[in-house]
Structures are given as structure tokens and as C-alpha cells.
Amino acid sequence: MSHAAPGVVHVDGRSNADVEIQLTMSDATAARLLHTVRARLPEAAPTPTIESAVLMVLTWAAQGKPPE
């Protein structure tokens, strides 16, 4: 995982194939994304990074669980 520039996130993951996702978002959008993810995690869970938050939202979407 790396930050190419402010607001640009590269997430490299491995499942059946290598995956790279590049997103560009404003700081306000990133803050809303993190707020949404934190609200769905147990209170004791560590604070997610923007990369892990994006992966969580994509996973929830694939499972048909829309953000609240």
C-alpha cells in the first residue's frame, strides 16, 4: 500500500491475482469514508487506515452490505 500523492491511494492485494486500485478523493470524502467505516467497527477495533477502509467498503459492497 502506498500514497502516490495526497488523496491518491494505491492498494496492492493478493487473492487469485494481483489487484491495484487507484482512487482520487478529497480530504472531506476520505474523512466521511473513515467515519462510515469506524461506525461499523467494534469500539475496541484499531482505527483503520484509508487503504483498509477502502478495502472494507469494497468487501461490504461485494457482500451486498451497503454503508449506513
N, C-alpha and C positions, 0 to 999 in steps of 0.2 A: 504494500500500500504506500502511496506517496502523494504528495501535493505538488502538482505541476506549477500552479500559480494560485493566488487567492481565489477561492470559490471553485477551483477545478480539482476534482478528486479522481485518482486512478486507483481502482481496486483490482488486484490480481488475485484470483482464486483458482482452486483446482477441484474439479469434480470429475466428470468424464472428459473434460477438455479444459484448456486454459481459457480464462474469461477476463476480459478487460472492459471496464465500464468507465466512461468519462462523462461526468456531469458538470454543468456550469450552473451555479445558483448564487443568488445574492446572499449576503450575510443574514438578512431577515428571513429568507426561505430556509437557510441552514438552521437558524435558531428555532423556527417553527417545527422543522423536521425533528430536531433533537428533543424539543418539548413533547411532541407527539409520542416519540419512542420512549422517553423517560416515563411518561404517564402510563404506559402499558407494561412496564417492567416492575418486578417486585421492589419494594422500598430499599432493601439491602443490596440490590444489584449495583455493580460498579457503573459509573457514568460512561455511556457509550461514546466512542469516537464518531466523527461524522461518517467515516468509512463503515463502521459496524452498524450504525443507524441506517444507512442506505441499504446495506445487505439485509437487515431485519425487515425493513419496509418491503423490499422486493420479495423476500420469503413469505411474508404475510399476504402480499398480493397474490403470489402463486398459490397459496393455500385458500384463497377466497376470503381472507380476513381483512376487510378494509380498515384503515386507520379511523379512530374515533374522533 
